[in-house]
Each structure stands twice: as structure tokens, then as C-alpha cells.
Amino acid sequence: MHGRRNHGTDPSRDVRFRGGARRGAASVGHHSREISVPEQPAPLPSLLDGAAASVEPVSRESEAFRRIAADPSLDLVLRLEAYEDIIASEVGDTRLVRARNIERDAAIRQLFLKFEGGNPTGTQKDRIAFAQVHDALRRGYDAVTLASCGNYGTAVAFACSLAGMQCVVHIPSSYHTRRLEEIISLGAKIIRTPVDYEGAVDASKQQAEQQGLYDANPGGANTVLQLVAYGEIANEIYDELRDAPAVVAAPVSNGTTIAGIWRGFATLHRRGKTSRMPRIVAGSSHGKNPIVRSFLKGFDECRDLDPAGLKETQVNEPLINWHSFDGDWALQAIRATDGWADNASDRELRQHARILREKEGLSVLPASTAGLSVLLERHRQSPLPGDRYVAVLTGRR
């Protein structure tokens, strides 16, 4: 059984991604067949990982495009064009707002907030989700697999639902997210695995390799595609500011987001669009992210953490991992731009989420303030010069 159909496309483009070495847990067949998964326990009500907001409905115009994109009986080119119209209408182009009230309180000049909560499922993950589902559709796949703690799974499930594709999400059984119900409501199949996130990625990769599914996991053959998708954040910041800011600060987990932003600005600078490169700043949970620790320790490469030393909380879960799949890319982005990386406590993350709500009217996940937290802390310790600074807020609450 295979997860890909032959549409007569260029065979040079029709190359499957290769996965890891962990045994898969489900059987997935052709689009017209049901995906069989083991019976799963009912989701628990506590929220550890993600946005509480539900998926936003698409516009009436995009709904018309969805009917075309999701119809496997139609010509592939027509479906791709319709799906591209959905992406152009629904994904990205998130707002960049000046945080004047925080500027006054923190005595920092020209602080801008890039609010990724404007994406349809509420986080920046929509950018790479839609890019990869588009790639899967173009290459003739009809099923996508990935590992997630909630937010990314919701994004890919939503993207697949608009393309008429099946989605299989591997979620560690120890993770309890309210987004499980959203993922299921979008038609995706969930596999709860008795391993950590990194182990769930291995299981999903193995399933992709064995059953011919599209592998949408981090750290694989599609890394460049993910970096390009996140590079659009840089393009959108440039469109508003007409140059690169002094600093772009963002939360970091796997490292893909800040690496993509860095790549986007590098392209703009190489083309002569910007006068400089911004310093890339990464923030994460205190002592629980390999990228931040490797930067602070001066390691040449991103080194894994001891999994036994990680403790998840309701606040830090989106940020922590013992292995950052794109950690070397992220570390290079920070060092190449003379940026920095630092830790933020749960208390600081909650505090900045409250400040954003009260001062700027933005309801964000505490974890999404990690970049802002370390930026303002650096300014408090050693005032930054008058310039323009951007903090990327990766998810709405």
C-alpha cells in the first residue's frame, strides 16, 4: 500500500523522503482506504503545549478554492493552483505592530511585535504546514505523517483538510493537549506513542519510509522547504520597515523558525534590499533547550541535553526538548549575526504574556514571549542603542 498516486508528474520531482529507524505504529493505505490505528485513550483535559484558540474558518473565497483543491478527481495543476490561492489568502502576512506602551515602560526605542497568532490555527506552524502539504500534493502524495505536541499537528491537519489529504499525527502519550480534539475534528488520525517527542519523530519517519507517506517532520529532507517558509517572516518585516531592524528576537525549540528568519534576511541583504543583517536573538525555557545551552557554553555545535533532566510545565512545554533538530542552523544564525541566546523562567514568560495583554491588547501563549523576554532583559542589564527591534510572538492564546 502506498500514500502516493501517479499523476504523470516529472519523475525527477517524485522522490520520497527517508525516515528514521523506529518501528511505525499504524497502517496507512491509499487515499480511498481507511487509516487503521490502535485504539487510543481519551485525551486528558490539561493543556501543556499550545494555543487554546480554535482553528479560524477560511473565507468564503478560500472555501471555493478548497472544493477544487480537495477533489482528487480534478486535474492536479488545477488543484495546485487552487491550493496556492488558499495559501496566499489565509497564511502569513501577519501584523507587525509597534509596542508603544512597552516602549515607555522599558525605555526602549521602537519595539515592534510580529504577531504570528494571526495565522489560521494560531501559530507560525501554519507557514511550514501549508508549504509541505503543497509539496506533498505536487509530488502525488495523498497522506502526510508527522510528530507533534499539538500546535504543529493542528496546523498540518488543517492544511491537509483543505487539500483532501489524509494526516497521521504521532503524539507522545505523556503529552496532554486540548488541541487533540481539534486535530481529530479536522479528520486526522492520532497515534499516541509511549515515547518522548524525539521518539515520536522517529516513529513517524519510519512510518513515512515504510508506507510511502510524506514525511513532514523536522530535521529531514524537507528542512530547506521549512526554512524558506519561515523566511517569509523576514520578508514581511522588511515590507513594513523597508530595512532590517537591529534585532529580531524569537522563541526557540527545534531552531527552524529563527534559522528560517535568518535565511530570509540573508537573502534580502544579498539582493541589496537591506542595509544590514539583524542580530538574531533566541529565547527559551531556563536550562531546557539545547540551542540556548550550546550558545551559552560556547560549543561549536548544538549538543543534546540529558532527557532525564527535563521537566515539562504548563508554560514551558512548547520550548523544551533534549534534541533540537535544526539546532546547528539556529546556532549558526545567532553567531553569524552577533546575536545572543538566553533563558527565561516560567514566571518571566507568564509576566510578559500578561504585560502584552494589558499594555498592547494581545493575547499570546506565555512560551511565545521567550524572545521578547530575553530581549528586554538584555536591555535592562545593558541599555540597547536607539534603533528598531522586532520580537516575534509565535502563538495566540
C-alpha positions as CSV (number, residue, x, y, z in Angstrom):
1,M,0.0,0.0,0.0
2,H,1.2,3.5,-0.8
3,G,0.4,7.0,0.2
4,R,1.2,8.5,-3.3
5,R,-0.7,8.5,-6.6
6,N,0.9,8.7,-10.0
7,H,-0.2,11.9,-11.7
8,G,2.2,11.7,-14.5
9,T,4.4,14.4,-13.0
10,D,8.1,14.8,-13.6
11,P,9.8,11.7,-12.1
12,S,12.8,13.8,-11.0
13,R,10.5,15.5,-8.5
14,D,8.9,12.3,-7.3
15,V,11.4,11.3,-4.6
16,R,10.3,10.1,-1.3
17,F,11.7,11.4,2.0
18,R,13.6,8.8,4.0
19,G,12.9,8.4,7.7
20,G,14.4,7.1,10.9
21,A,14.8,3.7,12.4
22,R,11.9,3.4,14.9
23,R,9.1,1.0,14.1
24,G,5.8,2.6,13.0
25,A,2.6,2.1,14.9
26,A,-0.1,2.3,12.2
27,S,-1.1,1.1,8.8
28,V,-1.9,3.8,6.3
29,G,-3.1,3.0,2.8
30,H,-4.2,4.7,-0.4
31,H,-6.4,7.9,-0.1
32,S,-9.5,5.9,-0.7
33,R,-8.8,3.5,2.2
34,E,-9.1,4.0,5.9
35,I,-6.1,4.5,8.1
36,S,-6.0,1.9,10.8
37,V,-4.6,3.0,14.2
38,P,-4.6,1.4,17.6
39,E,-7.4,2.3,19.9
40,Q,-6.4,5.5,21.7
41,P,-7.1,6.6,25.3
42,A,-9.4,9.6,25.7
43,P,-7.5,12.9,25.7
44,L,-6.9,14.4,29.1
45,P,-8.1,18.0,29.8
46,S,-4.9,19.6,30.9
47,L,-3.1,21.9,28.5
48,L,0.6,21.7,28.3
49,D,1.6,22.7,24.8
50,G,-0.3,25.1,22.9
51,A,-2.8,27.6,21.7
52,A,-6.2,27.3,23.3
53,A,-7.8,29.2,20.4
54,S,-9.7,27.1,17.9
55,V,-8.9,27.0,14.2
56,E,-10.2,30.0,12.3
57,P,-12.6,29.3,9.4
58,V,-11.4,30.1,6.0
59,S,-13.0,32.9,3.9
60,R,-15.9,32.2,1.5
61,E,-13.5,32.6,-1.4
62,S,-11.0,30.1,0.1
63,E,-13.8,27.7,0.7
64,A,-14.5,27.7,-3.0
65,F,-10.8,27.0,-3.7
66,R,-10.9,24.2,-1.1
67,R,-13.6,22.4,-3.0
68,I,-11.2,22.3,-6.0
69,A,-8.0,21.6,-4.1
70,A,-9.6,18.7,-2.2
71,D,-11.2,17.0,-5.2
72,P,-8.9,14.1,-6.3
73,S,-10.9,13.6,-9.5
74,L,-9.7,17.0,-10.8
75,D,-6.5,17.8,-12.7
76,L,-3.5,18.1,-10.4
77,V,-2.5,21.5,-11.9
78,L,-5.9,22.9,-11.2
79,R,-5.8,21.6,-7.6
80,L,-2.4,23.1,-7.0
81,E,-3.5,26.5,-8.3
82,A,-6.5,26.4,-6.0
83,Y,-4.3,25.4,-3.0
84,E,-1.8,28.2,-3.8
85,D,-4.7,30.7,-3.8
86,I,-5.7,29.4,-0.3
87,I,-2.2,29.8,1.0
88,A,-2.0,33.4,-0.4
89,S,-5.3,34.3,1.2
90,E,-5.0,32.6,4.6
91,V,-1.4,32.0,5.6
92,G,1.2,34.6,6.7
93,D,1.0,38.4,6.2
94,T,0.6,38.6,9.9
95,R,0.6,42.0,11.6
96,L,3.6,43.9,12.8
97,V,2.6,46.4,15.5
98,R,4.6,48.9,17.4
99,A,4.5,48.3,21.2
100,R,4.4,51.9,22.3
101,N,3.3,51.2,25.9
102,I,6.0,48.6,26.5
103,E,8.5,51.1,24.9
104,R,7.6,53.6,27.6
105,D,7.7,51.2,30.4
106,A,11.0,49.6,29.4
107,A,12.6,52.8,28.0
108,I,13.4,51.1,24.7
109,R,13.0,52.8,21.3
110,Q,10.9,51.4,18.5
111,L,9.9,48.0,19.6
112,F,7.7,46.1,17.1
113,L,5.8,42.9,17.7
114,K,5.3,40.4,14.9
115,F,2.2,38.5,15.9
116,E,2.0,35.1,14.4
117,G,-1.2,34.3,16.1
118,G,-3.0,35.8,13.1
119,N,-2.4,32.5,11.2
120,P,-5.5,30.3,10.9
121,T,-4.5,27.8,13.6
122,G,-3.0,30.4,15.8
123,T,0.8,29.8,15.4
124,Q,3.7,30.2,13.0
125,K,3.5,26.5,12.3
126,D,0.9,27.2,9.6
127,R,3.6,28.5,7.4
128,I,5.6,25.2,7.2
129,A,2.4,23.1,7.4
130,F,0.9,24.6,4.2
131,A,4.2,24.7,2.4
132,Q,4.8,21.0,3.0
133,V,1.2,19.9,2.2
134,H,1.5,21.9,-1.1
135,D,4.8,20.0,-1.8
136,A,3.1,16.7,-0.9
137,L,0.2,17.4,-3.2
138,R,2.5,18.5,-6.1
139,R,4.5,15.3,-5.8
140,G,1.5,13.0,-5.8
141,Y,1.2,12.0,-2.1
142,D,-2.2,11.6,-0.6
143,A,-1.1,11.2,3.1
144,V,1.2,13.1,5.4
145,T,2.7,12.0,8.7
146,L,4.4,14.0,11.4
147,A,5.1,14.1,15.2
148,S,3.8,16.9,17.3
149,C,3.0,18.0,20.8
150,G,-0.2,19.7,19.5
151,N,0.3,23.0,17.6
152,Y,2.1,21.6,14.6
153,G,-0.2,18.7,14.4
154,T,-3.2,21.0,14.3
155,A,-1.6,23.1,11.6
156,V,-0.8,20.1,9.3
157,A,-4.2,18.5,9.9
158,F,-5.9,21.8,8.9
159,A,-3.6,22.1,5.8
160,C,-4.4,18.5,4.8
161,S,-8.1,19.0,5.2
162,L,-8.1,21.8,2.7
163,A,-6.1,19.7,0.2
164,G,-8.2,16.5,0.6
165,M,-5.2,14.6,2.0
166,Q,-5.0,12.2,5.0
167,C,-2.9,13.2,8.0
168,V,-1.4,11.0,10.7
169,V,-0.1,12.7,13.8
170,H,2.2,10.9,16.3
171,I,1.8,12.4,19.8
172,P,3.7,11.2,22.9
173,S,1.3,9.6,25.3
174,S,2.6,11.8,28.1
175,Y,1.6,15.0,26.4
176,H,-1.9,16.2,27.2
177,T,-3.1,18.9,24.9
178,R,-6.6,20.4,24.3
179,R,-5.7,20.5,20.6
180,L,-6.2,16.8,20.3
181,E,-9.9,17.4,19.8
182,E,-9.2,19.9,17.0
183,I,-6.8,17.5,15.2
184,I,-9.5,14.8,15.3
185,S,-12.2,17.2,14.2
186,L,-10.1,18.1,11.2
187,G,-10.1,14.4,10.1
188,A,-6.6,13.5,11.1
189,K,-5.6,10.2,12.7
190,I,-3.7,10.4,16.0
191,I,-1.3,7.8,17.2
192,R,-0.3,8.1,20.9
193,T,3.2,6.7,21.4
194,P,4.8,5.7,24.7
195,V,7.9,7.7,24.0
196,D,9.1,11.3,24.2
197,Y,8.8,13.8,21.3
198,E,12.1,12.8,19.7
199,G,11.0,9.2,19.8
200,A,7.6,10.2,18.2
201,V,9.5,11.8,15.4
202,D,11.5,8.6,14.8
203,A,8.3,6.6,14.7
204,S,6.7,9.0,12.2
205,K,9.7,9.0,10.0
206,Q,9.8,5.2,10.0
207,Q,6.1,5.1,9.0
208,A,6.7,7.5,6.2
209,E,9.5,5.3,4.8
210,Q,7.7,2.0,5.2
211,Q,4.3,3.1,3.9
212,G,5.2,5.8,1.3
213,L,3.8,8.7,3.2
214,Y,5.0,12.3,3.0
215,D,7.4,13.0,5.9
216,A,6.6,16.4,7.4
217,N,8.9,16.0,10.4
218,P,11.8,18.4,11.3
219,G,15.4,17.7,10.5
220,G,14.8,15.7,7.3
221,A,15.0,16.2,3.6
222,N,12.4,19.0,3.7
223,T,14.4,21.2,6.0
224,V,15.2,23.7,3.3
225,L,11.5,23.9,2.4
226,Q,10.7,24.7,6.0
227,L,13.4,27.4,6.2
228,V,12.1,29.1,3.1
229,A,8.6,29.1,4.5
230,Y,9.8,30.8,7.7
231,G,11.9,33.1,5.7
232,E,8.6,34.8,4.7
233,I,8.5,36.3,8.2
234,A,11.7,38.2,7.3
235,N,10.1,39.4,4.0
236,E,7.0,40.6,5.8
237,I,9.1,42.5,8.4
238,Y,11.0,44.1,5.5
239,D,7.8,45.1,3.7
240,E,6.7,47.1,6.8
241,L,10.0,48.6,7.9
242,R,11.7,48.8,4.5
243,D,15.0,47.7,6.0
244,A,16.2,45.2,8.5
245,P,15.8,46.0,12.2
246,A,18.7,46.0,14.6
247,V,17.4,42.8,16.3
248,V,14.9,40.0,15.6
249,A,14.1,38.0,18.8
250,A,12.1,34.9,18.8
251,P,11.3,31.8,20.9
252,V,13.4,28.7,20.1
253,S,12.7,25.0,20.3
254,N,13.9,23.0,17.3
255,G,15.5,26.1,15.8
256,T,13.7,26.1,12.5
257,T,11.9,29.4,13.0
258,I,14.9,31.5,13.8
259,A,17.0,29.8,11.2
260,G,14.4,30.5,8.6
261,I,14.1,34.1,9.6
262,W,17.9,34.4,9.4
263,R,17.9,32.8,5.9
264,G,15.2,35.2,4.8
265,F,17.1,38.3,5.9
266,A,20.3,36.9,4.4
267,T,18.6,36.7,1.0
268,L,17.2,40.2,1.3
269,H,20.7,41.6,2.3
270,R,22.4,39.7,-0.6
271,R,19.9,41.2,-3.0
272,G,20.7,44.7,-1.7
273,K,17.3,45.2,-0.2
274,T,18.5,45.8,3.3
275,S,21.4,47.9,4.6
276,R,22.3,45.3,7.3
277,M,21.6,42.0,8.8
278,P,19.6,41.9,12.1
279,R,21.1,40.3,15.1
280,I,19.2,37.1,15.7
281,V,18.2,36.5,19.3
282,A,16.8,33.3,20.7
283,G,14.9,32.7,24.0
284,S,13.8,29.5,25.6
285,S,12.9,27.8,28.8
286,H,15.6,28.0,31.5
287,G,18.2,25.3,31.0
288,K,15.9,23.1,28.9
289,N,16.9,23.9,25.3
290,P,20.0,22.6,23.5
291,I,20.5,25.7,21.4
292,V,20.5,28.1,24.2
293,R,22.7,25.9,26.4
294,S,25.2,25.3,23.5
295,F,25.4,29.0,22.8
296,L,26.0,29.9,26.5
297,K,28.6,27.1,26.9
298,G,30.4,28.2,23.7
299,F,30.0,24.8,22.0
300,D,30.9,24.6,18.3
301,E,27.8,22.6,17.5
302,C,24.4,22.1,19.1
303,R,24.7,19.4,21.7
304,D,21.9,17.3,23.1
305,L,20.7,17.6,26.7
306,D,20.1,14.8,29.1
307,P,16.4,13.8,28.7
308,A,16.2,12.9,32.4
309,G,16.9,16.5,33.4
310,L,13.9,18.0,31.6
311,K,10.8,18.8,33.4
312,E,7.7,20.0,31.5
313,T,5.3,22.6,32.8
314,Q,2.1,24.1,31.5
315,V,4.2,27.1,30.4
316,N,7.5,25.7,29.0
317,E,6.3,22.6,27.1
318,P,6.4,24.3,23.6
319,L,10.1,25.3,24.2
320,I,11.8,22.3,25.7
321,N,13.5,19.3,24.1
322,W,16.6,17.4,24.6
323,H,17.4,17.4,20.8
324,S,16.9,20.4,18.6
325,F,16.6,19.0,15.0
326,D,17.7,22.2,13.4
327,G,19.9,23.3,16.2
328,D,23.1,23.7,14.2
329,W,21.3,26.0,11.8
330,A,19.9,28.1,14.6
331,L,23.3,28.3,16.4
332,Q,24.9,29.5,13.1
333,A,22.2,32.1,12.7
334,I,22.8,33.5,16.2
335,R,26.6,33.6,15.9
336,A,26.8,34.8,12.3
337,T,24.8,37.9,13.2
338,D,26.5,38.6,16.6
339,G,23.2,37.8,18.3
340,W,22.6,36.0,21.5
341,A,20.6,33.3,23.2
342,D,19.4,33.2,26.8
343,N,16.9,31.6,29.2
344,A,13.6,32.8,30.5
345,S,11.8,31.4,33.5
346,D,8.1,30.4,33.6
347,R,7.4,33.4,35.8
348,E,9.0,35.7,33.3
349,L,7.1,34.2,30.4
350,R,3.8,34.5,32.2
351,Q,4.6,38.0,33.2
352,H,5.3,39.1,29.7
353,A,2.2,37.5,28.4
354,R,0.2,39.5,31.0
355,I,2.0,42.7,30.0
356,L,1.2,42.1,26.3
357,R,-2.4,41.6,27.2
358,E,-2.7,44.6,29.5
359,K,-0.5,47.0,27.6
360,E,-0.8,46.1,24.0
361,G,-4.1,44.1,23.8
362,L,-2.5,40.9,22.6
363,S,-3.5,37.5,24.0
364,V,-0.5,35.3,23.5
365,L,0.9,32.0,24.8
366,P,3.4,32.6,27.5
367,A,6.0,30.5,25.7
368,S,5.7,32.7,22.6
369,T,7.2,35.6,24.6
370,A,10.5,33.9,25.1
371,G,12.3,36.1,22.5
372,L,10.8,39.3,23.9
373,S,11.7,38.3,27.4
374,V,15.4,37.8,26.7
375,L,15.5,41.0,24.6
376,L,14.0,43.1,27.3
377,E,16.2,41.5,29.9
378,R,19.4,42.3,27.9
379,H,18.1,45.9,27.6
380,R,17.5,46.1,31.3
381,Q,21.0,44.9,32.1
382,S,22.8,47.0,29.4
383,P,20.6,49.5,27.6
384,L,20.4,48.9,23.8
385,P,21.0,51.8,21.5
386,G,18.1,53.7,19.9
387,D,17.1,51.7,16.9
388,R,14.3,49.4,15.7
389,Y,13.8,46.0,17.4
390,V,11.4,43.2,16.5
391,A,10.1,40.4,18.8
392,V,8.3,37.5,17.1
393,L,5.3,36.3,19.1
394,T,4.7,32.8,17.8
395,G,1.2,31.9,19.1
396,R,-2.0,33.3,20.3
397,R,-3.7,32.1,23.4
